[in-house]
Amino acid sequence: MESTETFSLLSEPWIPVSDADGGISEVSLRSVLADADRVVSIKGESSTQTFALIRLLLAIVHRAIDGPKDSDAWVDLYETGRLPQKEIAAYLDRHAERFELFHPVTPFYQVPDLRSGKNEVSTLEKLLADVPAGGRLFTARSGEALARITLPEAARWLVQVQAYDVSGIKTGAVGDPRVKGGKGYPIGTGHAGALGGIYVHGKNLTDTLLLNMVSDRKIGTPVWEREPHTAAPEGHAEVLRVPTGITDLYTWQSRRVRLIRDGDDVTGVVLTNGDKILAHETYPLEPMTMWRRSPIQEKKLKKRPVYFPRTLDPRKALWRSAESLLPLSHSGGTTGEPPAFQAPGVIKHLRARMEDDLDESVRLTARAVGVQYGTQNAVVDEVMEDELSFSVAVLADNAKISALISGAVECATQACKAVGLFAADLVRAAGGDGDVQVARRDTARENAYEAIDRHFRSWISGLDASTDLLSSRTAWQRAAQSELVLLADDLVKTAPPAAYIGRVDGDIRTNLATARRRFDSRLRKALPAAYESIDAERATA
């Protein structure tokens, strides 16, 4: 049976955090902000839950000061190295009622009378993102762990589901004009699920929140400052509501939810469609994602530019997307054309502040969080996370550093491509068909990226204002060349005897020897600085 006892997110512990000693504990919303200096990081059950919780905290801090109003206000805030505690406490006091998880009228992130025509209640699989959509075979949850969860855990997953819930047909809610035949038809995933989520991780939670606050876009109003939701979409059912600002995006209610409580546990959930949002229409307001330009959609929508969030690829390390992670000087397009990529607003904001206000020796860590959805976005296939560390100097409006980084990524692309083509040539030499060649090419190329991954991360992490760019370029290319030659040697060792003899296609003979010569030529072209250095050493030996 449902309890009448309250559960205030402001005073009850529910947010998991880590401290400097590595300990994990749960704290209340008030505590996590009041003691942010002592919190190293938020530790959600998944990286997506952590991202959603950070956005919730950012919404509170932004609204507590209704800003920062401008660049100077952000600088003043950042230089104090502290959160505006007095303002935060007063703000939470004003809205305390809206942070009650089971308030009879305004339950946090929920609709109190939400129901379907048949009063169905779903089991917790609808709420728990770590339960596979196809079954329970690969989850640690089973039995009682799937039948009931604690109130703190339910609160965390409630924040997560609003941000990342899968698409697909939902329960039709009474009072939702979009319902047909008792069903709520797909409106897309939660807003954060459409993003290649990016945030800057600082030395503690205070630092993280300050680094991710922006002063160059509308603040707006979070959900708890607006009228309580009903089962219907906010605004007009036929016209999508426009976000009022970043705090609106951070707390966007993609779903209507009602948690079913049994004493100190939650045992079920009613989950229906909420407010639809088109991710590409949140550009440039949304500051926590990378962006890619879409010429195809520009033709379809008859406007330009059109940018879509650049989602994460589980096969690609974050550094391979440096052109959209870092605000490099080049546009990625031809003269006069809008840039092919746009960096996240949180990164661009720091770049704009760094010229006078940030120490170039400061090191930043960009963390990426994303979801790869499966069939029609109705299931979660994979949750992805990665990070990349670099000095503030990398964000400088410096064409030479920009060219160095973008050139290094391009060199890596071509060098790894050379390894893949070498693997395909060896299969061809041994008589393998086209499908096998493609499969070996793709596998070898990804193995090549894996082989140079730690070298690139170490290299970009070491770049700063004092870096000798030419020496740095050579050092990176030599490290990559060394690893990829070893990889090619391993491919030779595993080549079948038939590859030594090879075969002739038209006028072209492909055997192990010709394949290796082609590989060496391609690698030399991809990594010219490495070979210039090697040739110079040989000439003086």
C-alpha positions as CSV (number, residue, x, y, z in Angstrom):
1,M,0.0,0.0,0.0
2,E,1.1,3.6,-0.6
3,S,2.6,5.5,2.2
4,T,1.5,9.1,3.1
5,E,5.0,9.9,4.4
6,T,7.0,12.4,2.4
7,F,10.4,12.0,0.8
8,S,12.1,15.3,0.3
9,L,14.9,15.2,-2.2
10,L,16.3,18.3,-0.4
11,S,16.9,16.5,2.9
12,E,16.8,12.8,2.2
13,P,20.1,11.1,1.0
14,W,19.7,9.8,-2.6
15,I,22.5,11.2,-4.7
16,P,25.6,8.9,-4.8
17,V,28.9,10.8,-4.5
18,S,32.6,9.9,-4.1
19,D,35.0,11.7,-1.8
20,A,38.7,12.2,-1.9
21,D,39.4,8.9,-0.1
22,G,37.4,7.0,-2.7
23,G,34.4,6.4,-0.4
24,I,30.9,6.3,-1.9
25,S,27.9,7.7,0.0
26,E,24.5,9.0,-0.6
27,V,23.7,12.6,0.2
28,S,20.7,15.0,-0.1
29,L,20.3,17.7,-2.7
30,R,21.0,20.4,-0.2
31,S,24.1,18.5,1.1
32,V,25.6,17.8,-2.3
33,L,25.6,21.5,-3.2
34,A,26.6,22.7,0.3
35,D,29.5,20.3,0.5
36,A,30.4,20.4,-3.2
37,D,34.1,21.2,-2.4
38,R,34.4,17.9,-0.7
39,V,32.6,15.9,-3.4
40,V,35.0,14.6,-6.0
41,S,32.2,13.5,-8.4
42,I,28.7,12.2,-8.8
43,K,28.6,8.4,-9.0
44,G,25.4,7.3,-10.6
45,E,24.6,3.7,-11.4
46,S,25.5,4.5,-15.0
47,S,27.3,7.4,-16.8
48,T,24.0,8.5,-18.2
49,Q,22.5,8.8,-14.8
50,T,25.5,10.8,-13.7
51,F,25.1,13.2,-16.7
52,A,21.4,13.6,-15.9
53,L,22.1,14.4,-12.3
54,I,24.8,17.0,-13.2
55,R,22.3,18.7,-15.5
56,L,19.8,18.8,-12.6
57,L,22.3,20.4,-10.3
58,L,23.3,22.9,-13.0
59,A,19.7,24.0,-13.5
60,I,19.4,24.7,-9.7
61,V,22.6,26.8,-9.6
62,H,21.8,28.7,-12.7
63,R,18.4,29.6,-11.5
64,A,19.6,30.4,-7.9
65,I,21.5,33.3,-9.3
66,D,19.4,33.7,-12.5
67,G,22.6,33.8,-14.5
68,P,25.5,34.3,-14.8
69,K,24.2,37.3,-16.6
70,D,27.3,37.9,-18.6
71,S,31.0,37.1,-19.1
72,D,32.1,39.3,-16.2
73,A,29.6,37.7,-13.8
74,W,30.9,34.2,-14.8
75,V,34.5,35.3,-14.2
76,D,33.6,36.7,-10.8
77,L,31.9,33.4,-9.9
78,Y,34.6,31.2,-11.2
79,E,37.4,33.2,-9.5
80,T,35.7,32.8,-6.1
81,G,36.1,29.0,-6.5
82,R,32.8,28.5,-4.5
83,L,29.2,28.0,-5.3
84,P,26.8,30.8,-4.4
85,Q,25.6,29.0,-1.2
86,K,23.4,31.7,0.2
87,E,21.5,32.1,-3.1
88,I,21.2,28.3,-3.6
89,A,19.8,27.8,0.0
90,A,17.3,30.6,-0.5
91,Y,16.2,29.3,-3.9
92,L,15.7,25.7,-2.6
93,D,13.7,27.1,0.3
94,R,11.4,28.9,-2.1
95,H,10.8,25.8,-4.2
96,A,11.0,23.1,-1.5
97,E,7.5,21.8,-2.1
98,R,8.4,20.9,-5.7
99,F,11.2,18.6,-4.6
100,E,8.9,16.3,-2.7
101,L,9.0,12.9,-4.4
102,F,5.4,12.0,-3.3
103,H,3.7,15.3,-3.0
104,P,0.0,14.9,-3.5
105,V,-0.2,17.7,-6.1
106,T,3.3,18.4,-7.3
107,P,5.4,15.3,-7.0
108,F,8.9,15.8,-8.3
109,Y,9.2,15.0,-12.1
110,Q,5.8,13.3,-11.9
111,V,2.0,13.7,-12.4
112,P,0.1,12.6,-9.3
113,D,-3.0,11.2,-11.0
114,L,-1.4,9.7,-14.0
115,R,-3.3,6.6,-15.2
116,S,-4.2,4.6,-18.2
117,G,-7.8,3.8,-19.2
118,K,-7.4,0.4,-17.6
119,N,-5.3,1.6,-14.6
120,E,-2.4,-0.6,-15.6
121,V,0.9,-0.4,-13.6
122,S,4.1,-1.4,-15.2
123,T,6.9,-3.3,-13.5
124,L,10.2,-1.6,-12.8
125,E,11.8,-2.7,-16.1
126,K,10.3,0.5,-17.6
127,L,12.2,2.6,-15.1
128,L,15.5,0.7,-14.7
129,A,17.8,1.4,-17.7
130,D,20.3,-1.3,-16.7
131,V,17.7,-4.1,-17.4
132,P,18.2,-5.2,-21.0
133,A,15.1,-4.7,-23.1
134,G,15.2,-8.3,-24.5
135,G,15.3,-10.0,-21.2
136,R,17.2,-10.5,-17.9
137,L,20.0,-12.9,-19.1
138,F,22.8,-10.4,-18.7
139,T,21.7,-8.3,-15.7
140,A,22.5,-8.7,-12.1
141,R,19.0,-7.7,-11.2
142,S,16.5,-10.5,-10.7
143,G,13.7,-11.6,-8.4
144,E,13.2,-9.1,-5.5
145,A,15.7,-6.6,-7.1
146,L,13.3,-6.3,-10.0
147,A,10.2,-6.3,-7.9
148,R,11.0,-3.3,-5.6
149,I,13.7,-0.7,-5.2
150,T,14.4,1.9,-2.5
151,L,13.1,5.4,-2.7
152,P,16.6,6.9,-3.2
153,E,17.2,4.6,-6.1
154,A,13.8,5.3,-7.6
155,A,14.5,9.0,-7.5
156,R,17.8,8.6,-9.4
157,W,16.2,6.4,-12.1
158,L,13.3,9.0,-12.3
159,V,15.8,11.6,-13.3
160,Q,17.5,9.2,-15.7
161,V,14.3,8.1,-17.4
162,Q,13.2,11.7,-18.1
163,A,16.6,12.2,-19.9
164,Y,17.2,8.9,-21.6
165,D,14.0,6.8,-21.9
166,V,13.7,4.8,-25.1
167,S,11.2,5.6,-27.8
168,G,8.4,3.2,-28.9
169,I,4.7,2.8,-28.1
170,K,3.8,3.8,-24.5
171,T,0.9,3.3,-22.3
172,G,-1.9,5.8,-23.3
173,A,-2.6,8.2,-20.5
174,V,-6.1,9.4,-19.7
175,G,-6.1,13.1,-20.6
176,D,-3.5,13.0,-23.3
177,P,-5.1,14.1,-26.5
178,R,-2.5,12.3,-28.6
179,V,-3.6,8.8,-27.4
180,K,-5.2,6.6,-30.0
181,G,-6.7,3.2,-29.2
182,G,-5.4,3.4,-25.7
183,K,-1.8,3.8,-26.9
184,G,0.7,6.6,-26.9
185,Y,2.6,6.5,-30.2
186,P,6.4,7.2,-30.4
187,I,7.6,10.8,-29.8
188,G,11.3,9.9,-29.6
189,T,13.8,9.3,-26.8
190,G,14.4,11.5,-23.9
191,H,16.2,14.7,-24.9
192,A,19.6,13.7,-23.5
193,G,19.4,10.4,-25.4
194,A,19.7,12.3,-28.7
195,L,22.9,14.1,-27.6
196,G,26.6,13.2,-27.8
197,G,26.7,14.5,-24.2
198,I,29.8,16.4,-23.2
199,Y,30.7,18.0,-19.8
200,V,33.9,19.2,-18.3
201,H,35.0,17.3,-15.2
202,G,36.8,19.4,-12.6
203,K,38.9,18.6,-9.5
204,N,35.7,18.5,-7.4
205,L,32.0,19.0,-7.8
206,T,32.3,22.8,-7.3
207,D,34.8,23.0,-10.1
208,T,32.7,20.8,-12.4
209,L,29.6,22.9,-11.9
210,L,31.4,26.2,-12.4
211,L,33.2,25.0,-15.5
212,N,29.9,23.8,-17.1
213,M,28.0,27.0,-16.3
214,V,27.6,29.3,-19.3
215,S,26.8,33.0,-19.5
216,D,26.1,33.3,-23.2
217,R,22.5,31.9,-23.5
218,K,19.1,32.1,-22.1
219,I,18.7,30.6,-18.6
220,G,14.9,29.9,-18.9
221,T,12.8,28.2,-16.3
222,P,13.1,24.6,-15.0
223,V,10.1,22.3,-14.7
224,W,9.6,23.0,-10.9
225,E,9.0,26.8,-11.6
226,R,6.2,26.1,-14.1
227,E,2.6,25.0,-13.6
228,P,2.3,21.3,-12.5
229,H,2.0,19.0,-15.5
230,T,-1.0,16.9,-16.4
231,A,-1.0,13.9,-18.7
232,A,-1.2,16.2,-21.7
233,P,1.8,17.8,-23.3
234,E,2.8,21.2,-22.0
235,G,1.5,23.9,-24.4
236,H,-0.5,22.8,-27.4
237,A,-0.7,19.2,-28.5
238,E,-0.2,20.0,-32.1
239,V,2.6,22.6,-31.8
240,L,5.9,21.6,-30.1
241,R,6.8,23.8,-27.2
242,V,10.0,25.9,-27.5
243,P,12.4,25.5,-24.6
244,T,12.6,28.7,-22.5
245,G,16.3,28.3,-21.9
246,I,19.0,25.9,-20.8
247,T,17.4,25.0,-17.4
248,D,14.3,24.0,-19.3
249,L,16.4,21.7,-21.5
250,Y,18.3,20.3,-18.4
251,T,15.0,19.3,-16.8
252,W,12.9,18.6,-19.9
253,Q,10.0,16.2,-19.2
254,S,10.1,13.8,-22.0
255,R,7.8,11.5,-20.1
256,R,4.9,11.7,-17.7
257,V,5.6,9.4,-14.8
258,R,3.9,8.2,-11.6
259,L,5.9,6.1,-9.1
260,I,4.0,3.4,-7.2
261,R,5.1,3.4,-3.6
262,D,4.9,0.6,-1.1
263,G,6.2,1.8,2.2
264,D,9.9,2.6,1.9
265,D,10.1,1.0,-1.6
266,V,8.8,1.6,-5.1
267,T,7.2,-1.4,-6.7
268,G,5.9,-0.2,-10.0
269,V,5.5,2.8,-12.4
270,V,3.1,4.4,-14.8
271,L,5.1,5.8,-17.7
272,T,3.6,7.6,-20.6
273,N,4.6,10.1,-23.3
274,G,5.5,13.6,-22.2
275,D,6.8,16.6,-24.2
276,K,8.3,15.9,-27.6
277,I,11.4,17.8,-28.6
278,L,13.4,17.8,-31.8
279,A,17.1,17.8,-31.0
280,H,18.2,19.8,-34.0
281,E,15.9,22.6,-33.1
282,T,17.7,23.0,-29.8
283,Y,20.8,24.4,-31.6
284,P,22.5,26.6,-30.5
285,L,20.8,26.7,-27.1
286,E,21.8,23.2,-25.9
287,P,25.4,23.6,-24.6
288,M,26.3,20.0,-23.7
289,T,26.7,18.2,-27.0
290,M,28.8,18.2,-30.1
291,W,27.2,19.2,-33.4
292,R,27.4,18.2,-37.1
293,R,26.0,20.1,-40.0
294,S,23.5,18.3,-42.2
295,P,23.3,19.6,-45.8
296,I,20.7,16.9,-46.6
297,Q,18.4,18.3,-43.9
298,E,19.1,21.8,-45.0
299,K,17.6,20.9,-48.4
300,K,14.7,19.2,-46.8
301,L,13.9,21.9,-44.3
302,K,14.9,24.7,-46.7
303,K,17.1,26.6,-44.3
304,R,20.7,26.7,-43.4
305,P,22.7,25.9,-41.5
306,V,21.0,22.9,-39.8
307,Y,23.0,21.2,-37.1
308,F,22.2,17.9,-35.4
309,P,23.8,16.6,-32.2
310,R,26.8,14.5,-33.1
311,T,26.1,11.3,-31.2
312,L,28.8,9.0,-29.9
313,D,30.0,6.0,-32.0
314,P,30.9,3.0,-29.8
315,R,33.7,2.1,-32.2
316,K,35.4,5.5,-32.1
317,A,37.5,7.0,-29.3
318,L,36.5,10.6,-28.4
319,W,39.7,12.1,-29.7
320,R,38.8,10.9,-33.2
321,S,36.0,13.5,-33.1
322,A,38.3,16.3,-32.1
323,E,37.0,18.5,-34.9
324,S,33.6,18.7,-33.1
325,L,34.8,18.4,-29.5
326,L,37.3,21.3,-29.6
327,P,36.7,24.7,-31.1
328,L,39.5,24.4,-33.7
329,S,40.1,27.5,-35.8
330,H,39.4,25.8,-39.2
331,S,35.7,25.6,-40.2
332,G,35.8,22.2,-41.8
333,G,34.1,23.7,-44.8
334,T,34.9,25.8,-47.8
335,T,35.2,29.6,-47.6
336,G,31.9,31.2,-46.9
337,E,30.3,28.0,-45.8
338,P,29.1,27.4,-42.3
339,P,31.4,25.1,-40.3
340,A,30.9,21.3,-40.8
341,F,31.1,20.9,-37.0
342,Q,30.4,22.9,-33.9
343,A,32.0,22.3,-30.5
344,P,29.8,22.0,-27.4
345,G,28.7,25.3,-25.9
346,V,30.4,24.5,-22.6
347,I,33.8,24.1,-24.4
348,K,33.3,27.2,-26.6
349,H,32.3,29.2,-23.5
350,L,35.6,28.3,-21.8
351,R,37.5,29.2,-24.9
352,A,35.9,32.6,-24.9
353,R,36.8,33.2,-21.3
354,M,40.4,31.9,-21.5
355,E,42.1,34.8,-23.2
356,D,42.0,37.0,-20.1
357,D,40.5,34.9,-17.3
358,L,41.8,31.3,-17.4
359,D,45.3,30.2,-16.7
360,E,46.6,28.3,-19.7
361,S,48.3,25.8,-17.4
362,V,44.9,24.6,-16.1
363,R,44.1,21.1,-17.3
364,L,40.6,20.1,-18.3
365,T,38.9,16.8,-18.8
366,A,36.1,16.5,-21.2
367,R,33.8,13.6,-20.5
368,A,31.5,12.2,-23.2
369,V,28.3,10.2,-22.4
370,G,25.9,8.7,-25.0
371,V,23.5,6.0,-25.7
372,Q,23.2,3.9,-28.8
373,Y,19.6,2.8,-29.3
374,G,18.5,-0.2,-31.2
375,T,15.5,-0.9,-33.4
376,Q,13.5,2.3,-33.9
377,N,15.1,3.7,-30.8
378,A,12.9,1.4,-28.7
379,V,15.7,-0.4,-27.0
380,V,19.1,0.5,-25.5
381,D,21.9,-1.3,-27.3
382,E,24.9,0.3,-25.6
383,V,25.8,3.1,-23.2
384,M,29.1,4.8,-24.1
385,E,31.5,6.9,-22.2
386,D,34.9,8.3,-22.8
387,E,37.1,11.2,-21.8
388,L,39.9,13.3,-23.1
389,S,42.3,15.5,-21.0
390,F,44.0,18.6,-22.3
391,S,45.3,22.0,-21.2
392,V,43.3,25.1,-21.5
393,A,46.0,26.3,-24.0
394,V,44.5,23.8,-26.5
395,L,41.4,25.9,-26.6
396,A,43.3,29.0,-27.6
397,D,42.3,30.8,-30.8
398,N,45.6,29.7,-32.3
399,A,45.6,28.5,-35.9
400,K,48.9,26.7,-35.5
401,I,47.7,24.6,-32.5
402,S,44.4,24.0,-34.3
403,A,46.2,22.8,-37.4
404,L,48.5,20.6,-35.3
405,I,45.6,18.8,-33.6
406,S,43.3,18.5,-36.7
407,G,46.4,17.3,-38.7
408,A,47.2,14.7,-36.1
409,V,43.7,13.3,-36.3
410,E,43.8,13.2,-40.1
411,C,47.3,11.5,-40.0
412,A,45.9,8.9,-37.6
413,T,42.9,8.3,-39.9
414,Q,45.1,7.8,-43.0
415,A,47.6,5.7,-41.1
416,C,45.0,3.4,-39.7
417,K,43.4,3.2,-43.1
418,A,46.7,2.0,-44.5
419,V,46.8,-0.9,-42.0
420,G,43.3,-1.9,-42.9
421,L,44.1,-1.9,-46.7
422,F,47.2,-4.0,-46.0
423,A,45.1,-6.6,-44.2
424,A,42.7,-6.6,-47.1
425,D,45.6,-7.0,-49.6
426,L,46.8,-10.0,-47.7
427,V,43.4,-11.7,-47.9
428,R,43.3,-10.9,-51.6
429,A,46.8,-12.3,-52.1
430,A,45.7,-15.5,-50.4
431,G,42.6,-15.8,-52.7
432,G,40.0,-14.5,-50.3
433,D,36.7,-13.1,-51.6
434,G,35.6,-9.5,-51.3
435,D,33.4,-9.9,-48.2
436,V,36.4,-11.4,-46.3
437,Q,38.6,-8.6,-47.5
438,V,36.2,-6.0,-46.2
439,A,35.8,-7.7,-42.9
440,R,39.6,-8.0,-42.3
441,R,40.1,-4.5,-43.5
442,D,37.7,-3.1,-40.9
443,T,39.0,-5.2,-38.1
444,A,42.6,-4.3,-38.8
445,R,41.8,-0.6,-39.0
446,E,40.0,-0.6,-35.6
447,N,42.9,-2.6,-34.2
448,A,45.2,0.1,-35.5
449,Y,43.2,2.8,-33.8
450,E,43.4,0.8,-30.6
451,A,47.2,0.5,-30.9
452,I,47.8,4.2,-31.1
453,D,45.0,5.3,-28.7
454,R,47.1,5.7,-25.6
455,H,49.8,7.6,-27.6
456,F,47.3,10.2,-28.9
457,R,45.8,10.7,-25.5
458,S,49.2,11.2,-23.9
459,W,50.3,13.5,-26.8
460,I,47.3,15.9,-26.7
461,S,47.4,15.9,-22.9
462,G,51.0,17.2,-23.0
463,L,50.3,20.1,-25.4
464,D,50.5,23.5,-23.7
465,A,51.5,27.1,-24.5
466,S,55.2,26.2,-24.4
467,T,55.0,23.2,-26.8
468,D,57.4,23.2,-29.8
469,L,54.8,22.4,-32.4
470,L,57.2,20.8,-35.0
471,S,58.9,18.6,-32.4
472,S,55.5,17.6,-31.0
473,R,54.2,16.7,-34.5
474,T,57.2,14.5,-35.1
475,A,57.0,12.8,-31.7
476,W,53.4,11.9,-32.2
477,Q,53.9,10.6,-35.8
478,R,56.9,8.5,-34.7
479,A,54.9,6.9,-31.9
480,A,52.1,6.1,-34.2
481,Q,54.5,4.8,-36.9
482,S,56.2,2.5,-34.5
483,E,53.0,0.9,-33.3
484,L,51.5,0.5,-36.7
485,V,54.6,-1.1,-38.2
486,L,54.5,-3.7,-35.4
487,L,50.9,-4.3,-36.2
488,A,51.8,-4.9,-39.9
489,D,54.5,-7.3,-38.9
490,D,52.0,-9.3,-36.9
491,L,49.7,-9.4,-40.0
492,V,52.6,-10.8,-42.0
493,K,53.3,-13.5,-39.4
494,T,49.7,-14.7,-39.6
495,A,49.4,-14.6,-43.4
496,P,48.8,-18.0,-45.0
497,P,51.4,-19.5,-47.4
498,A,49.2,-18.7,-50.4
499,A,49.7,-15.0,-49.8
500,Y,53.5,-15.3,-50.6
501,I,52.6,-16.6,-54.0
502,G,49.7,-14.2,-54.5
503,R,47.4,-13.8,-57.5
504,V,47.0,-11.6,-60.5
505,D,44.0,-9.4,-61.2
506,G,44.2,-8.1,-64.7
507,D,47.7,-6.6,-64.9
508,I,48.1,-6.2,-61.1
509,R,49.9,-8.9,-59.0
510,T,49.2,-8.9,-55.3
511,N,51.3,-11.0,-53.0
512,L,52.8,-10.4,-49.6
513,A,55.8,-8.5,-51.0
514,T,53.7,-6.1,-53.2
515,A,51.2,-5.6,-50.4
516,R,53.9,-4.7,-47.9
517,R,55.4,-2.2,-50.4
518,R,52.0,-0.6,-50.8
519,F,51.5,-0.4,-47.1
520,D,54.9,1.2,-46.5
521,S,54.2,3.8,-49.2
522,R,50.8,4.6,-47.7
523,L,52.2,4.8,-44.1
524,R,55.0,7.1,-45.3
525,K,52.4,9.4,-46.9
526,A,50.2,9.4,-43.9
527,L,53.0,10.1,-41.4
528,P,55.6,12.2,-43.3
529,A,57.2,13.8,-40.2
530,A,57.9,10.3,-38.7
531,Y,59.8,9.2,-41.9
532,E,61.6,12.5,-42.3
533,S,62.9,12.0,-38.8
534,I,63.8,8.4,-39.4
535,D,65.5,9.2,-42.7
536,A,67.5,12.0,-41.1
537,E,68.7,9.7,-38.4
538,R,69.8,7.1,-40.9
539,A,71.7,9.7,-43.0
540,T,73.8,10.7,-40.0
541,A,74.3,7.2,-38.7
